[in-house]
């Protein structure tokens, strides 16, 4: 019987801790599933042609490339992976094949992270490409 009391006391103590913890409106909305926390760099997930993009800037570049493709200037691939040492991979946003024969590797960034800078250096060292940032 004392074990039951201890479990009940523990549950009551944990409930009291949850009630006393200061929370803002965003925490309440996230916990209830009503809202998601904003991304670290305030990028907004958006959609075009049934494809979800990580930012408005990436979607804008996609639409520009679609217009260029329609004009016959280029064609492109999305999220092309580059395999790196340590069983990791880096995926560029766009690999663009231009009409004149040259190829560009593009990554649309609003903010450079340390991880991106490291991956970019590794890809450029291992593969014969230069990553263009947009």
N, C-alpha and C positions, 0 to 999 in steps of 0.2 A: 504494500500500500504506500510506503514511503517513496518507492520508485515512481509510482504514478504521480504523486504530488510533485516530485522533483521535475518530471517531464512537463507537467502543467505549469510549474513555476518558470521553467526555462522558456516555454512557449510564450507565456505572458511577458517575460522580460524582453524577448526578441521583438514582440509586437510593440512594446513600449519604446524600444530603441528606434524602430521604423517610424513611429509617429513623431518622435522628438527630433529626428534628423531633418535639418533644414533642406527644403527642396524648392526649386523654382518651377515655374509653369512648364518649361521645356522638359524637365525631368518627369513630371507627372504625365505629360502627353506622350513621351517616349515609352514610359512603363506601361501605359494603357494601350499602346499601339496606335494612337491617333496621329502621331507625327514622328518623323525621323530626325535625328540630329543632323545639323548641317555638316557638309564635308569640311575637312580641315582647311582647305583653301577656298571655300565658298563656291566651288564649282557646282553647277546645276545640271543634273542628268536630264537630257532631252532626247527627242526622237525625230528621225527623218527617214522616209521610205521604209518604215517598219524596223529600223535599226536604232538601238539605243546608244547614245554617245555620252561620254563622261563629262563633257562640258559644252557650252554653247560655241566656244571657239573651235572645238573639234568638229562639231556639226557644220559650222560655217565653212570650214576648209573642205569638208566632204562635199557640200553643195557646189563649191567653186570647182572642185575636181570633176564632179558630174557634168557641169556645164562645159568644161574643157573637153571631156570625153565625148560629149554630144557634138562638139565642134570638130572632133577628129584630131585634136592636138595631143592627146595622151590617153592612156588607160592606167588603172591602178589596182593595187591589192590593199586590203585593210588588215591590220593586226598580224603582220608577217613576223614569225618568230625567228630569233637568232639564238642558237644554243651556245651557252657560255660554260666555262669550267665550273666545277662544283655542282654539276647537275642542276644548273639554273638556266633560265632563258629570259631574253629581253624581247618584247614585241613592239615594233615600231607602229605608229598610227597608220602611216601610208607609205607604200613603196610605189613610186610613180615612174612609169615607162613612157618617155616622151617620144614624139614623132621623129625627132632627129636622131634617136638612138641612145641618148644618155638616160641614165636611171638615177633618180633621187630617192633618198630615204628620209622621210619627214616625221617629226614628232611634234605635236602641237602641245605647247606648255604655257601655262599662265605663270608658273613659278618653278624654278629649278630646285630639285631636292638633291641631297647628297647621294641618294641611291641612284637617281637618274644620271648624275655626273659620272659616277663610278661605272655604271653599265654602259654609258656612251663611250667612255674611254676603252673599256674592254672590247666592245663591238668593233670600234674603229681600229683597234690593234689586231684583232683576229680576222676581220673580214675586210675586203677592199672597198669599203664604203665610207662616206662621210655623212653623219646624221645632221640634217638641217632642222633647226628649231623654228617653230612658227608661233 
